Amino acid sequence: MALGLQEKMNFKNKEIERYSRQIILKNIGIIGQKKLKSSKVLIVGLGGLGCPAVEYLCRAGVGTIGLIDHDKINLSNIHRQSMFATCDIKKYKVDVVKQRLKKINSHIKIKAYKKKIDSSNVKKIIKFFDIVIDGTDNFTSKFLLNKFSKSLKKIFISGSIGKFDGHIFAFDFFKKSKPCLKSFYQTMPSDDISTCETDGVIGTVAGVVGNIQANEAIKYILGVGKCLNGKVLIINLLTLDFRICDLIK
């Protein structure tokens, strides 16, 4: 693949080779790769959704990735949280993911926050980023991220999983008069209503949903394709049923 001198200026030869299989795509090219390199994406929650999402954003060359999680790894995480191994048990998730991402792609910047997202820190953290990916497992955090992503005009991509099912929501809050997470959940459900711990989850659904979240982020960054803006994608891997529903403001 021949690239002009001007096109190569902001990339090292190793970067060109690393991303060559996606740079040749007509929807990306060197211009798209520059967009990825200059983008900033925050992943909140490094569990079943956050792990695959952050790994593929890292591999794609997103220039700055934020990580936020306060939990340590336990044995029951391993079956669906793809960044972790048995030897990582009792280590902080954010520390393990940061080190793994550095090994995968040394060309990106990583901002790590070993803390729980809450009303005291959410605004200060997410204002630095362009896109917020929600991989949390509780509605309190999801509604908080929805609120501040909207007020700060960020792109917000939320996911949830349980059993064989998954939901993916995406909102471009830079655009006015758009629905939000509350358009689907009219009132905030209790955090005890249904969890992976109580109802179970198949590990593969976490990988599918997390990767779709990453793919939505990439499409938003590149300005290509059809994004789930103001919509929800509902999937069931047991029946292979995939549905997209519009959300009403």
Protein Blocks (a to p, Z undefined) as FASTA:
>chain_A
ZZdfklmmmpcfklmmmmmmmmmpmklommlmmmmmmpccddehjafklmmmmmmmmmno
pabacdddfbdcdfklmmmmmkbcfklgoiafklmmmmmmmmmommbccddddddddfkl
mmmmmmmpmbdcdfbfbfklmmmmmmmmmmnopacdddddehjbccdddddfkbghiacf
klmmmbacdfklpcfklnopafklmmmmmmmmmmmmmmmmnopajdfehiacdddfklop
acdddddZZ
